[in-house]
Amino acid sequence: MTTTGGAAPPGRKVPRGGAPAGRRGPDGATWFLVLPALIPILVLSVGPLLYGIALAFTDAQSGRTRSTRWTGTLNFQDLLHDGLFWESFRIGLLWAVGVTAWQFVLALGLALLLNTDLRLRWLARALAIIPWAMPEVVVGIMWRLVYNPDAGILNETLRDLGLGDGRDWLTGLATALPAVVLVGVWAGMPQTTVALLAGLQNTPHELHEAAALDGAGAWRRFRTVTWPALVPVALAVTALNFIWNFNSFALVYVLTGGGPGGRTRLPMLFAYEEAFRYGQFGYAAAMGCVMVAVISVVLAVFLAGRLKGGEDT
């Protein structure tokens, strides 16, 4: 029996639009359109990453006349017994957790404030993102002037208020890390504020009105309406901020250079010194691999726990 009107033979499914059944892979034209975006990623990201991983298994050092040999896992074995590296790793975790937590708390409060009907709200929003527009080097230099022990505005204010003669905040063993954390929070809070503010504005206003009609107060509306809508944004911005803060280099380098006594020597600073001050490229590459692996595990556990908690609620 023949079919009429272009009908398909019995038992064969014809997708909408007459396309052949089954999925088709990307054709040549698709790859041609993707290549301009794919090539820079491969050259500038994937390539250096693979080269760095390979470098970690060698004894590569500075100097054009030095030969590079394959040493296997020797660099990683040395890292296991390097107390200075693990101390810098501990400091890096304290820095990343402290800055990320305070950034989120303060940014959430600022985003809630900017989401209300304030007068000149557009000006307040513009001023809130100024630190984001400043390069980290400029931020570091500016805050070095603020913390200056002789003529800094912070010590001058304390003297005017009769709260002491001031102190050298960036060279004190007890104050260096908290002072640097404060700068990190100030510099990184704007982008968190923008992300949370976008999440707040995407929350349907009708839900707040319904909760208010039911007699819910401000805290209850935040807990039952605002926060559940913000959870996806909060997870994403917290994870990205943690990665960014843990990998910080320029800000702390300009402020303290890792001092005093290594109290602010973050892992990236430690790896930088090993590579470019002492010329141990292979050892520094091994440090980078360890940092990537550990932070990936920490983030995976964190995100898995938060996502599981979100599903339970």
Buried (B, 14 or more C-beta within 10 A) or exposed (E): EEEEEEEEEEEEEEEEEEEEEEEEEEEEEEEEEEEEEEEEEEEEEEEEEEEBBEBBBBBBBEEEEEEEEEBEEBBBEBBEEBEEBBBBBEBBBEBBBBBBBBBBEBBBEBBBBBBEEEEEEEEEBEEBEEBBEEEBEEBBEBBBEBBBBEEBEBBBEBEEEEEEEBBBBBBBEEBBBEBBBBBBBBBBBBBBBBBBBEBBEEBEEEBBEEBBEEEBEEEEBBEEBBEBBBBEBBBEBBBBBBBBBBBBBEBBBBBBEBBBEBBBBBBBBBBBBBBEEEBBBBBBBBBBBBBBEBBEEBBEEBBEEBEEEEEEE
